[in-house]
Amino acid sequence: RTVSRHMEEGYELDLTYITERIIAVSFPRGCLEEIYAHNLKDVTRMLKSKHADNYLVSIMHTLETGWPDMHAPPLDKICTICKAMESWLNADPLHVVVIHCRGGKGRIGVVVSSFVHFTDVSASADQALDRFAMRKYYDDKVSALMTPSQKRYVWILNSLLSGSMKINASPLFLHCIILHGIPNFESSGVCRPYVKVYQGMQVVYSSGIYRIGPGHRGRICVTLEPAQLLKGDIMIKCYHKSEVSSEREVIFRLQFHTGALQGYKLMFDKEDMEAANKDSRFPEYGKVELVFSEGPEKIPGKWHNGMDVTVDYNTADPLIRWDSYQNIRRVEGNEKDQHSHSKSSVHVFDTRDVGIGGIWDQRTGILYLRSRRSDLLLKSWL
């Protein structure tokens, strides 16, 4: 069952019963706060009339249970969300889960597809119809709306849970970011890229600004000196700094988890990266290569740039220094849907409420979650 409702100002609310016990509720990104609050109250009344107090709301755009729109979630967060959903649904046959997001539906796709994989390890035969419904919803409604990194994280989770991939707990040092194929961002043919590396949404490295001459279309190497130790959820974002204006544009963005790295090189094609995958200025043959090692010592390699590539290490420019994620916690936290539970007994997702037991291994950085149903040791990689 799907309920699509046009709100004031032309905005649309989408409420879908994916299964009888899993509901998706989404609001468009540009929805005004007043309109959003009004329609959210209507949704709350509907849920209460149909399900009393037996619904758990997992909100995908707040600090506690969500993550930034159009991004992949921290791997541990999606594991925790799936475990909370499973525990809530198993606690009472009347319990339902509401997956709620404001913005793109990609985050709903991440949760739904991850939950299918998560429950593979303990699914019973009578859940086959629900699992079919979740897969159909994913294929028909949200798969095309997910970013490459979101799909990558779902694949990582599935690979780790199924045992087809073993966790990589070795230290990893990033030595070099190689851009194969230079984007054409200026009419002059000049490209001025610079790179930021994030670990857990915190900047751990910022490069200088590379100026690539108009005749250079091969590759450039961004060498990190010293090499940067990375662990957990990593994001690399590359910008172009305009020569003619005080603006910057995203060339590419990619996310991965070090626990899923097999070997010491990662290669991302154009279709594997946000922004680049939909930008005609990024060459079809373009790739981004990441070179790692197990130690900080320099490793041999022809990573030198040509004479037509210069680097400006004076990054005092506020535009260059500006981190678009520095206020993400404050901004996301301010969208806590106060109207959704200020006057209702709605159960908002909280790991303490659903009985999640776990053991944190500080040495390996792994949180072990125990499933009550199958007594299977599940892993969430931080």
NUVEX-733028 format. One record per residue (C-alpha): x, y, z; residue number from 1. Coordinates in pm, 1 decimal. Example, Ala and Ser with C-alpha at 12.3 -4.5 7.8 and 13.67 -1.06 7.14 Angstrom:
2
+----------+----------+----------+-----+
:        X :        Y :        Z :   k :
+----------+----------+----------+-----+
:   1230.0 :   -450.0 :    780.0 :   1 :
:   1367.0 :   -106.0 :    714.0 :   2 :
+----------+----------+----------+-----+
This chain:
382
+----------+----------+----------+-----+
:        X :        Y :        Z :   k :
+----------+----------+----------+-----+
:      0.0 :      0.0 :      0.0 :   1 :
:    130.9 :    339.8 :    -96.3 :   2 :
:    -11.5 :    675.1 :      6.3 :   3 :
:    126.0 :    971.7 :   -187.5 :   4 :
:    -16.9 :   1301.3 :    -79.8 :   5 :
:     43.1 :   1643.1 :   -229.0 :   6 :
:    102.0 :   1891.1 :     47.5 :   7 :
:     80.6 :   2267.8 :     41.1 :   8 :
:    315.7 :   2446.9 :   -197.8 :   9 :
:    324.3 :   2135.5 :   -417.4 :  10 :
:    536.5 :   1923.6 :   -181.8 :  11 :
:    463.4 :   1555.6 :   -160.9 :  12 :
:    461.4 :   1312.8 :    128.7 :  13 :
:    513.8 :    945.7 :     53.1 :  14 :
:    399.7 :    673.2 :    293.5 :  15 :
:    442.5 :    311.4 :    187.5 :  16 :
:    368.1 :    -14.3 :    366.1 :  17 :
:    666.6 :   -213.1 :    240.9 :  18 :
:    533.8 :   -507.2 :    440.2 :  19 :
:    252.8 :   -523.1 :    693.2 :  20 :
:    503.7 :   -434.4 :    964.9 :  21 :
:    761.7 :   -213.6 :    790.7 :  22 :
:    654.4 :    132.7 :    676.9 :  23 :
:    853.0 :    395.2 :    485.3 :  24 :
:    767.9 :    764.2 :    529.3 :  25 :
:    956.4 :   1026.5 :    330.8 :  26 :
:    932.0 :   1401.4 :    288.1 :  27 :
:   1101.8 :   1600.4 :     10.6 :  28 :
:   1425.1 :   1782.4 :     85.5 :  29 :
:   1283.9 :   2129.3 :     14.4 :  30 :
:    978.2 :   2097.5 :    234.1 :  31 :
:    920.9 :   2403.6 :    454.0 :  32 :
:    942.2 :   2344.2 :    828.2 :  33 :
:    581.0 :   2446.6 :    894.5 :  34 :
:    444.7 :   2223.9 :    618.7 :  35 :
:    666.1 :   1938.2 :    730.4 :  36 :
:    548.0 :   1967.2 :   1091.9 :  37 :
:    181.4 :   1980.9 :    990.1 :  38 :
:    202.5 :   1672.2 :    771.6 :  39 :
:    412.1 :   1485.0 :   1023.7 :  40 :
:    136.1 :   1533.0 :   1278.4 :  41 :
:   -109.4 :   1379.3 :   1032.0 :  42 :
:    119.1 :   1080.8 :    983.2 :  43 :
:    156.6 :   1040.0 :   1358.8 :  44 :
:   -221.6 :   1041.5 :   1406.3 :  45 :
:   -263.6 :    783.4 :   1132.3 :  46 :
:      0.3 :    555.0 :   1281.7 :  47 :
:   -149.6 :    588.0 :   1626.1 :  48 :
:   -498.9 :    507.4 :   1500.5 :  49 :
:   -380.9 :    194.4 :   1318.5 :  50 :
:   -105.3 :     70.3 :   1547.0 :  51 :
:   -164.6 :    237.9 :   1886.8 :  52 :
:    175.3 :    263.8 :   2056.7 :  53 :
:    324.9 :    -35.5 :   1880.8 :  54 :
:    543.9 :    148.6 :   1634.4 :  55 :
:    914.9 :    224.5 :   1639.8 :  56 :
:   1034.5 :    524.8 :   1440.2 :  57 :
:   1384.7 :    508.6 :   1296.5 :  58 :
:   1468.6 :    860.6 :   1178.2 :  59 :
:   1730.5 :    876.2 :    903.9 :  60 :
:   1820.2 :   1245.2 :    923.9 :  61 :
:   1907.5 :   1302.4 :   1289.5 :  62 :
:   2238.3 :   1267.6 :   1469.9 :  63 :
:   2142.9 :    963.8 :   1676.2 :  64 :
:   2010.7 :    733.3 :   1407.3 :  65 :
:   2074.8 :    902.7 :   1074.7 :  66 :
:   2344.8 :   1040.1 :    850.5 :  67 :
:   2376.7 :   1314.3 :    585.1 :  68 :
:   2153.6 :   1288.2 :    281.9 :  69 :
:   2309.2 :   1132.1 :    -31.1 :  70 :
:   2590.7 :    978.7 :    177.7 :  71 :
:   2665.4 :    627.7 :    298.3 :  72 :
:   2605.6 :    560.2 :    668.2 :  73 :
:   2874.5 :    462.7 :    917.6 :  74 :
:   2890.8 :     84.4 :    901.0 :  75 :
:   2830.7 :     43.1 :   1273.0 :  76 :
:   2523.9 :    267.8 :   1257.2 :  77 :
:   2346.1 :     64.4 :    991.4 :  78 :
:   2422.1 :   -255.5 :   1186.5 :  79 :
:   2275.9 :   -100.6 :   1500.4 :  80 :
:   1964.6 :     17.3 :   1316.5 :  81 :
:   1907.5 :   -329.1 :   1168.8 :  82 :
:   1955.3 :   -496.4 :   1506.3 :  83 :
:   1711.1 :   -252.9 :   1669.6 :  84 :
:   1450.9 :   -319.1 :   1400.2 :  85 :
:   1489.6 :   -694.5 :   1436.8 :  86 :
:   1463.8 :   -680.6 :   1816.3 :  87 :
:   1155.8 :   -457.0 :   1805.7 :  88 :
:    973.0 :   -672.7 :   1550.9 :  89 :
:   1055.7 :   -992.0 :   1738.0 :  90 :
:    935.2 :   -854.0 :   2070.7 :  91 :
:    565.7 :   -845.0 :   1974.9 :  92 :
:    373.8 :   -953.1 :   1661.9 :  93 :
:    185.7 :   -620.5 :   1673.9 :  94 :
:    503.3 :   -413.7 :   1656.7 :  95 :
:    573.7 :   -220.1 :   1337.2 :  96 :
:    876.3 :    -17.5 :   1227.7 :  97 :
:    856.4 :    321.7 :   1057.9 :  98 :
:   1162.2 :    420.4 :    851.4 :  99 :
:   1141.0 :    796.3 :    822.5 : 100 :
:   1361.2 :   1036.7 :    628.6 : 101 :
:   1347.0 :   1392.7 :    509.1 : 102 :
:   1528.3 :   1430.3 :    179.1 : 103 :
:   1634.5 :   1169.8 :    -73.8 : 104 :
:   1494.3 :    818.2 :    -42.7 : 105 :
:   1840.3 :    668.0 :    -78.6 : 106 :
:   1870.1 :    639.5 :    298.6 : 107 :
:   1549.4 :    436.0 :    311.1 : 108 :
:   1698.2 :    214.0 :     41.8 : 109 :
:   2009.8 :    161.2 :    252.9 : 110 :
:   1805.5 :     53.1 :    555.7 : 111 :
:   1567.9 :   -173.5 :    364.2 : 112 :
:   1836.3 :   -352.4 :    162.5 : 113 :
:   2066.0 :   -380.2 :    465.1 : 114 :
:   1784.3 :   -526.1 :    674.0 : 115 :
:   1722.3 :   -792.3 :    409.7 : 116 :
:   2088.1 :   -897.4 :    427.1 : 117 :
:   2100.4 :   -863.1 :    805.6 : 118 :
:   1806.5 :  -1098.0 :    856.1 : 119 :
:   1939.4 :  -1352.4 :    606.3 : 120 :
:   2132.2 :  -1511.9 :    889.1 : 121 :
:   1823.7 :  -1580.7 :   1099.6 : 122 :
:   1523.6 :  -1565.6 :    865.4 : 123 :
:   1250.4 :  -1825.4 :    899.0 : 124 :
:   1045.7 :  -1973.8 :    616.9 : 125 :
:    735.0 :  -1776.5 :    712.1 : 126 :
:    925.6 :  -1452.4 :    648.6 : 127 :
:    982.4 :  -1532.0 :    280.5 : 128 :
:    689.7 :  -1318.6 :    162.5 : 129 :
:    805.6 :  -1017.4 :    363.7 : 130 :
:   1155.0 :  -1054.3 :    229.5 : 131 :
:   1021.7 :  -1070.5 :   -124.9 : 132 :
:    820.3 :   -752.2 :    -61.6 : 133 :
:   1127.1 :   -571.2 :     73.3 : 134 :
:   1336.7 :   -672.8 :   -226.7 : 135 :
:   1064.0 :   -563.5 :   -467.1 : 136 :
:   1030.5 :   -226.1 :   -293.6 : 137 :
:   1406.9 :   -181.6 :   -312.1 : 138 :
:   1423.4 :   -271.6 :   -682.1 : 139 :
:   1117.1 :    -72.3 :   -788.8 : 140 :
:   1126.5 :    235.2 :   -565.4 : 141 :
:   1464.8 :    321.1 :   -417.3 : 142 :
:   1755.0 :    138.3 :   -581.6 : 143 :
:   1786.7 :    395.5 :   -859.9 : 144 :
:   1788.5 :    676.5 :   -601.9 : 145 :
:   2086.1 :    543.7 :   -405.9 : 146 :
:   2437.3 :    679.2 :   -452.6 : 147 :
:   2732.4 :    457.6 :   -551.7 : 148 :
:   2875.3 :    479.4 :   -198.7 : 149 :
:   2541.4 :    383.6 :    -42.9 : 150 :
:   2526.4 :     74.1 :   -262.8 : 151 :
:   2890.6 :     -0.8 :   -181.6 : 152 :
:   2818.8 :      0.9 :    191.7 : 153 :
:   2521.4 :   -233.0 :    150.7 : 154 :
:   2747.3 :   -466.2 :    -47.7 : 155 :
:   3015.0 :   -447.7 :    223.5 : 156 :
:   2762.0 :   -530.8 :    495.2 : 157 :
:   2624.9 :   -824.3 :    296.4 : 158 :
:   2975.2 :   -955.4 :    221.8 : 159 :
:   3081.0 :   -938.7 :    585.4 : 160 :
:   2762.2 :  -1094.2 :    721.0 : 161 :
:   2763.6 :  -1374.9 :    464.4 : 162 :
:   3127.7 :  -1454.6 :    532.4 : 163 :
:   3236.4 :  -1397.1 :    172.4 : 164 :
:   3462.9 :  -1116.4 :    294.6 : 165 :
:   3690.6 :  -1123.9 :    596.7 : 166 :
:   3745.4 :   -815.0 :    806.0 : 167 :
:   4076.6 :   -640.5 :    748.0 : 168 :
:   4203.5 :   -530.0 :   1088.3 : 169 :
:   4553.7 :   -433.4 :    967.4 : 170 :
:   4668.3 :    -71.1 :    990.6 : 171 :
:   4640.5 :    112.7 :    660.4 : 172 :
:   4838.6 :    418.6 :    557.6 : 173 :
:   4719.9 :    618.7 :    258.4 : 174 :
:   5019.1 :    731.7 :     52.4 : 175 :
:   4876.9 :    856.3 :   -273.1 : 176 :
:   4553.1 :    953.7 :   -447.4 : 177 :
:   4589.9 :    920.6 :   -824.6 : 178 :
:   4340.6 :   1086.7 :  -1055.6 : 179 :
:   4346.1 :    912.9 :  -1394.4 : 180 :
:   4188.9 :   1141.9 :  -1653.5 : 181 :
:   4168.5 :   1515.8 :  -1586.8 : 182 :
:   3821.6 :   1676.6 :  -1573.8 : 183 :
:   3756.0 :   1979.7 :  -1793.6 : 184 :
:   3612.1 :   2232.7 :  -1548.2 : 185 :
:   3733.2 :   2556.2 :  -1712.0 : 186 :
:   3685.7 :   2683.5 :  -2067.2 : 187 :
:   4062.1 :   2740.2 :  -2071.7 : 188 :
:   4117.0 :   2370.1 :  -2009.2 : 189 :
:   4277.8 :   2435.3 :  -1670.0 : 190 :
:   4177.2 :   2221.9 :  -1371.6 : 191 :
:   4254.6 :   2317.1 :  -1009.6 : 192 :
:   4167.0 :   2020.4 :   -787.8 : 193 :
:   4227.9 :   1980.7 :   -418.0 : 194 :
:   4138.6 :   1691.6 :   -190.1 : 195 :
:   4000.1 :   1646.2 :    159.9 : 196 :
:   4015.2 :   1312.9 :    343.3 : 197 :
:   3762.2 :   1243.8 :    618.2 : 198 :
:   3764.0 :    976.8 :    885.4 : 199 :
:   3432.5 :    947.2 :   1064.8 : 200 :
:   3322.2 :   1277.1 :    902.2 : 201 :
:   3620.6 :   1460.5 :   1052.9 : 202 :
:   3888.1 :   1608.3 :    824.1 : 203 :
:   4223.0 :   1433.7 :    872.0 : 204 :
:   4399.1 :   1561.6 :    559.0 : 205 :
:   4369.1 :   1855.3 :    318.3 : 206 :
:   4589.1 :   1886.1 :     11.4 : 207 :
:   4722.5 :   2193.7 :   -159.6 : 208 :
:   4558.4 :   2325.5 :   -476.3 : 209 :
:   4691.5 :   2154.4 :   -788.3 : 210 :
:   4696.3 :   2364.1 :  -1105.1 : 211 :
:   4690.0 :   2140.5 :  -1410.8 : 212 :
:   4772.3 :   2298.0 :  -1745.1 : 213 :
:   4525.7 :   2274.8 :  -2036.6 : 214 :
:   4735.3 :   2025.0 :  -2226.8 : 215 :
:   4758.0 :   1775.4 :  -1941.2 : 216 :
:   4497.8 :   1499.0 :  -1970.1 : 217 :
:   4685.7 :   1201.1 :  -1830.0 : 218 :
:   4696.4 :   1171.4 :  -1453.7 : 219 :
:   4798.2 :   1358.6 :  -1142.2 : 220 :
:   4921.8 :   1222.5 :   -812.2 : 221 :
:   4825.2 :   1374.6 :   -478.7 : 222 :
:   5097.1 :   1245.8 :   -248.3 : 223 :
:   5034.6 :   1249.1 :    126.0 : 224 :
:   5351.5 :   1330.4 :    318.0 : 225 :
:   5361.4 :   1184.8 :    570.6 : 226 :
:   5126.2 :    901.0 :    484.8 : 227 :
:   4791.6 :    920.0 :    663.6 : 228 :
:   4682.3 :    638.9 :    896.0 : 229 :
:   4317.1 :    555.0 :    827.0 : 230 :
:   4071.1 :    332.9 :   1010.3 : 231 :
:   3698.1 :    281.7 :    978.0 : 232 :
:   3460.2 :    490.7 :    769.2 : 233 :
:   3652.3 :    702.4 :    518.2 : 234 :
:   3537.2 :    966.1 :    271.7 : 235 :
:   3748.8 :   1135.6 :      6.5 : 236 :
:   3614.6 :   1449.9 :   -154.2 : 237 :
:   3780.5 :   1635.5 :   -440.6 : 238 :
:   3693.7 :   1993.6 :   -537.8 : 239 :
:   3777.7 :   2220.7 :   -829.5 : 240 :
:   3875.7 :   2575.5 :   -725.5 : 241 :
:   3768.1 :   2816.6 :   -997.5 : 242 :
:   4029.3 :   3046.1 :  -1151.2 : 243 :
:   3778.0 :   3315.1 :  -1242.7 : 244 :
:   3551.6 :   3323.0 :   -936.8 : 245 :
:   3555.6 :   3255.3 :   -564.7 : 246 :
:   3366.9 :   2930.1 :   -604.3 : 247 :
:   3439.2 :   2562.0 :   -579.9 : 248 :
:   3270.2 :   2259.5 :   -734.3 : 249 :
:   3277.7 :   1895.4 :   -632.5 : 250 :
:   3471.0 :   1681.0 :   -880.5 : 251 :
:   3408.0 :   1352.5 :   -702.8 : 252 :
:   3318.3 :   1205.2 :   -365.6 : 253 :
:   3366.3 :    845.7 :   -257.1 : 254 :
:   3325.0 :    650.7 :     65.4 : 255 :
:   3462.7 :    317.4 :    179.6 : 256 :
:   3546.8 :    126.4 :    496.6 : 257 :
:   3900.0 :     12.7 :    572.2 : 258 :
:   3770.1 :   -316.1 :    713.1 : 259 :
:   3660.8 :   -413.8 :    362.3 : 260 :
:   3993.7 :   -336.9 :    195.6 : 261 :
:   4158.3 :   -644.8 :     49.0 : 262 :
:   4513.9 :   -561.6 :    -52.2 : 263 :
:   4672.6 :   -218.5 :    -73.7 : 264 :
:   4505.5 :    -57.6 :   -374.4 : 265 :
:   4153.3 :     63.1 :   -441.5 : 266 :
:   4030.3 :    169.4 :   -785.0 : 267 :
:   3709.0 :    362.5 :   -844.6 : 268 :
:   3563.2 :    404.6 :  -1192.3 : 269 :
:   3352.2 :    704.8 :  -1289.5 : 270 :
:   3026.2 :    527.3 :  -1207.3 : 271 :
:   3158.9 :    438.5 :   -859.6 : 272 :
:   3182.6 :    801.8 :   -741.7 : 273 :
:   2925.8 :   1062.6 :   -649.0 : 274 :
:   2923.5 :   1381.2 :   -860.8 : 275 :
:   3163.2 :   1238.0 :  -1120.7 : 276 :
:   2915.1 :    968.5 :  -1223.1 : 277 :
:   2669.2 :   1232.1 :  -1349.5 : 278 :
:   2911.3 :   1498.2 :  -1474.7 : 279 :
:   3000.7 :   1507.7 :  -1844.6 : 280 :
:   3311.8 :   1711.7 :  -1760.8 : 281 :
:   3460.4 :   1406.9 :  -1590.0 : 282 :
:   3599.9 :   1179.4 :  -1865.0 : 283 :
:   3428.8 :    845.7 :  -1920.7 : 284 :
:   3762.9 :    669.1 :  -1881.6 : 285 :
:   3841.3 :    860.0 :  -1561.9 : 286 :
:   3935.7 :    669.8 :  -1247.0 : 287 :
:   4058.5 :    738.6 :   -895.0 : 288 :
:   4323.1 :    509.7 :   -748.7 : 289 :
:   4415.1 :    493.8 :   -379.6 : 290 :
:   4753.3 :    350.7 :   -280.2 : 291 :
:   4801.7 :    216.1 :     74.2 : 292 :
:   5063.0 :     29.7 :    272.3 : 293 :
:   5083.8 :   -123.2 :    618.6 : 294 :
:   5334.9 :    135.7 :    739.3 : 295 :
:   5411.2 :    507.2 :    710.5 : 296 :
:   5744.0 :    458.1 :    533.6 : 297 :
:   5764.3 :    583.8 :    177.3 : 298 :
:   5706.7 :    318.7 :    -83.7 : 299 :
:   5857.8 :    321.3 :   -432.8 : 300 :
:   5646.7 :    437.6 :   -722.7 : 301 :
:   5640.2 :    679.1 :  -1013.8 : 302 :
:   5405.9 :    928.6 :   -852.5 : 303 :
:   5569.8 :   1246.8 :   -975.0 : 304 :
:   5369.4 :   1501.8 :  -1168.5 : 305 :
:   5487.8 :   1674.0 :  -1485.9 : 306 :
:   5617.3 :   2028.3 :  -1516.4 : 307 :
:   5273.2 :   2153.1 :  -1620.2 : 308 :
:   5135.4 :   2063.0 :  -1275.4 : 309 :
:   5202.5 :   2306.0 :   -990.2 : 310 :
:   5081.9 :   2300.3 :   -631.1 : 311 :
:   4979.8 :   2594.4 :   -413.0 : 312 :
:   5018.8 :   2495.7 :    -49.5 : 313 :
:   4897.9 :   2832.2 :     79.7 : 314 :
:   4552.8 :   2717.4 :    184.2 : 315 :
:   4460.0 :   3022.9 :    389.0 : 316 :
:   4172.9 :   3093.0 :    149.2 : 317 :
:   3852.2 :   3059.6 :    359.1 : 318 :
:   3684.5 :   2876.0 :     71.9 : 319 :
:   3955.5 :   2611.2 :     74.3 : 320 :
:   3958.1 :   2580.9 :    451.2 : 321 :
:   3581.3 :   2564.2 :    477.7 : 322 :
:   3462.8 :   2217.0 :    576.5 : 323 :
:   3108.7 :   2156.2 :    454.8 : 324 :
:   3061.0 :   1891.5 :    726.0 : 325 :
:   3183.9 :   2085.9 :   1027.5 : 326 :
:   2831.6 :   2184.8 :   1127.8 : 327 :
:   2664.9 :   1863.5 :   1020.6 : 328 :
:   2599.0 :   1752.6 :   1376.4 : 329 :
:   2439.0 :   2080.3 :   1469.5 : 330 :
:   2233.8 :   2102.6 :   1151.7 : 331 :
:   2125.1 :   1741.7 :   1154.3 : 332 :
:   2058.2 :   1756.6 :   1525.7 : 333 :
:   1828.6 :   2054.3 :   1480.3 : 334 :
:   1607.6 :   1842.1 :   1256.8 : 335 :
:   1507.8 :   1607.2 :   1534.2 : 336 :
:   1139.5 :   1608.0 :   1437.8 : 337 :
:   1035.0 :   1753.1 :   1769.9 : 338 :
:    675.8 :   1749.3 :   1649.8 : 339 :
:    686.2 :   1375.4 :   1594.1 : 340 :
:    714.9 :   1285.7 :   1959.4 : 341 :
:    652.2 :   1594.7 :   2167.0 : 342 :
:    284.4 :   1504.9 :   2209.0 : 343 :
:    292.2 :   1136.3 :   2133.0 : 344 :
:    413.5 :    819.2 :   2297.2 : 345 :
:    586.8 :    717.6 :   1974.0 : 346 :
:    889.1 :    495.6 :   2035.2 : 347 :
:   1184.0 :    674.5 :   1879.7 : 348 :
:   1475.9 :    444.7 :   1804.1 : 349 :
:   1720.5 :    411.9 :   2092.2 : 350 :
:   1955.2 :    118.0 :   2130.4 : 351 :
:   1894.8 :    116.2 :   2504.1 : 352 :
:   1525.0 :     47.2 :   2446.1 : 353 :
:   1566.7 :   -264.1 :   2237.2 : 354 :
:   1807.4 :   -466.5 :   2445.6 : 355 :
:   2116.7 :   -469.9 :   2228.4 : 356 :
:   2401.0 :   -647.6 :   2400.8 : 357 :
:   2754.9 :   -609.8 :   2281.0 : 358 :
:   3124.6 :   -635.6 :   2353.7 : 359 :
:   3359.4 :   -360.5 :   2236.9 : 360 :
:   3709.7 :   -476.5 :   2143.3 : 361 :
:   3933.5 :   -169.4 :   2168.4 : 362 :
:   4229.0 :   -349.1 :   2010.2 : 363 :
:   4054.6 :   -434.4 :   1682.8 : 364 :
:   3789.6 :   -162.7 :   1680.6 : 365 :
:   3509.9 :   -418.4 :   1643.8 : 366 :
:   3174.9 :   -413.0 :   1820.6 : 367 :
:   3029.9 :   -762.9 :   1855.5 : 368 :
:   2650.1 :   -776.8 :   1865.1 : 369 :
:   2473.8 :  -1093.6 :   1977.7 : 370 :
:   2149.1 :  -1190.6 :   1810.6 : 371 :
:   1899.8 :  -1334.8 :   2057.8 : 372 :
:   1718.7 :  -1538.0 :   1792.2 : 373 :
:   2004.7 :  -1733.2 :   1648.8 : 374 :
:   2274.0 :  -1669.3 :   1908.7 : 375 :
:   2488.4 :  -1579.3 :   1609.7 : 376 :
:   2780.1 :  -1348.2 :   1667.6 : 377 :
:   2731.2 :  -1052.1 :   1438.0 : 378 :
:   2997.6 :   -793.0 :   1378.4 : 379 :
:   2971.0 :   -420.0 :   1332.8 : 380 :
:   3291.4 :   -264.5 :   1207.2 : 381 :
:   3361.2 :     85.7 :   1335.5 : 382 :
+----------+----------+----------+-----+
